[in-house]
């Protein structure tokens, strides 16, 4: 088995990675390293009726994903859960990956359902699939043949037409059973939660296009507890509505599940459009089914943010943040409208107004989408997500190529190799925060259902958000603030029925003690035809009455060391009222919390390399959290 | 088969063959029957049919051209001191060496011996139980007054003092490492140095502000029984043996060379 595995590995590394570091450089062989001590997983914190914030990543790929295996990923779901609990796991290039910020509270492996486990089987001597011509091509010594074979398989996922020769339901069911077994084995109620899940990898090609460009309609499907023996993939149907039918059927049999779309930013405007997959008008039944199955959307991950785009939100000074706008694996630009959650909230409210239903009343989560079993959430310790092709700073374009010391004569990203252009625009992101009574499947899944969730771009800040009619600023000094808030208002993800009065909003954000201080908390208001950003709490001073903006807190970064300078807040806490409130207008309100500026991963890598940061990427970023909205509904 | 060779040789040698020009000092490129059979087999796997005579001739031609270019590149020393090629070779060698040994399959006795030899790996974490009262920005005077007022009062009155805190006011048997994750490392270090007492101590500084703290219990790290952690021991054993085997394989290769390092530049 070894020679064949090696042949495939070398072929692909040669194909995509012209010069990689020797793997041995960073392989730790020190057996006394205290970091290797088996760790106790995250603390067992008792049941808390006021709910705790738990952090997790629910978008993880392993060797069972076709596009991970081909890039030398050999680690399993078991390795993925060990990483989340604090163990070191090796990257395909040999260096150890260690989780930033300590063990996570929950984690879910979501391999691509399409050809699940097929590539590992094709690369196993003695397996029926290993004898197929496609196996010879996929693990050939000839790099062009490998590329062709891989793109052939990727192409069938894009078209939905199975490659019947390599498609093997028994192999995929067995790989699925392995992933489910790993999730069961690592679930420790009260300490560490896992979910059985997978990715439904559907796309919608541009009409008439014969290129590779297609709108991304990918979703991750999660089972509340028990999982079925066979899963529904984009090779069964590209239409997400068929996926929902399947999930509805399972639910009737007692298996509850939700699906969470991601990378709407590169959906070519398809994710939140105002018609069905087949171009029919939306109906109340569609909205019901979508909301029953898709209460959440993943808003930030390695391949960029999906909150909004500067062209869609020209009055939002923070909209141009970790934008990735190329259709997957191409250089084609995505259509913007229909691809971003802020616009979708408005679309939903407009549909509610005109037709009486809202298919876009979803909450927000964040995740990594790593394909190397381990998410990299820390800008200062980034390993991107694909494997051997983006595992070094040079491969992802953060340092000058071929050992050069400057960027003199460099090519801008759009003119470099497509892969560098992808990777240089990717992000060290993200995580999901949930407010749940305890760290169990039941409690966390219930939080998913009520959308009491928020997304972060990596740091673990804690954000509370409530709206109601019966509290005032005095609540801020109530020693039992949270209990008081739950008893007379609705939390993030909820609906507030209007009663003629103006609601009050409680925003409370606490920094990640191991990350940067906070700069400002904002409320973003979306209506059927408008959006507005309000600063509501500032590290320094108060928001100004005319601009709704905080005064500058003079926070910056010493670029020679990436050390933050200036002051910021440990907590931001306020009770806010909407100065533009109209009692008979539906609106969605969500919170965005910004940290002080810090170095982007590309700047950290340039600093370590002793070269200047790449001129055409942002040197600094402001990490942030986005909460699920609270929807205000006009008095009935 | 013979006609294929003739076709290939004609294509490759061009007029030199036809004019019978040969040089005895030319390096030989020898294509063995085994190699040709391999080319045919590869083609057959790919195409599902035998190559035509012309096809096979072209394949042999390409093979010979590639061999000639490689030899010429080597002759000119193009493979020397090329960082890209050297890194690739080292990486290929590492791929071959790594995980080439079968995974360890320890029995229970071996695992228990491993457990006994490395107890620190399997200990539970130090834990602490504590209550705290949070002050976002109060002046020392206010904090002192509250500290004095609380005294050793054992009612729940402390829960109504100080500022609201987003996390919990009371923790039971929480690992000290987890305290660092929730409150920051400075606070955790301070907590680790305090002993159990009915008295409120502090204020202790955290990433969020000041805290009066009362330690209600401590549990030192302990070693769980072997049976309880057997699967953790097994994973650790297999992982360590895998790393050892990989390191040994590379060290064995290094040991085949006599290494001399002249020294650092003056």
Interface residues (C-beta under 8 A of the other chain):
Chain A: X2 X6 X9 X10 X13 X14 X18 X19 X20 X21 X22 X23 X24 X27 X28 X29 X31 X36 X37 X38 X39 X40 X42 X43 X44 X45 X46 X48 X52 X53 X82 X94 X101 X102 X133 X136 X137 X145 X403 X462 X464 X476 X477 X478 X479 X480 X481 X482 X508 X510 X511 X513 X514 X570 X571 X573
Chain B: X42 X45 X46 X48 X83 X84 X87 X88 X90 X91 X92 X94 X95 X96 X98 X99 X100 X120 X121 X122 X124 X125 X136 X159 X160 X161 X162 X163 X164 X166 X167 X168 X171 X172 X173 X174 X175 X177 X178 X180 X181 X182 X183 X184 X185 X187 X206 X207 X208 X209 X229 X232 X235 X236 X240 X243 X244 X246 X247 X250
